[in-house]
């Protein structure tokens, strides 16, 4: 995974932390997705103790993982999300909200099973909605999350 950090603010100071460059108070993670530079987004961003992870699908090296299998696609997306969270100092236990966009709501149980494997004990608020299509016709699931990192002493 490549870490790219940018800022809308003047660079006053840069700090190297765990292979990341921190500029200002924003940490951005990119994954090399072909859509990131075209659309102008990053996989995840941390500002203070808030982490937002962009809609994540089962794409790897330009290919859909788990074609035809929403459970496998959801698991792959959640693995990617977990990796992005770790890169900014968060974990799945910090997740407070998930949003799942699915192309066939009748297969909600398969997607929900994958979600439950990661969040059964964490229980963030969750939304699952059916959408007409995702960016690739073979993609069946897209998941985004919000996390709040809390001080472990609290």
Secondary structure, DSSP 8 states (H G I E B T S, - for coil): -------SS----EEEETTEEEETTEEEE----HHIIIII--SEEEETTEEEEEEE-SEETTEESSTT-HHHHHHHHHHHHHHHHHHTT--GGGEEEEEEEES-GGGHHHHHHHHHHHHTTT--EEEEEE-S--SSTT--EEEEEEEE---TT-
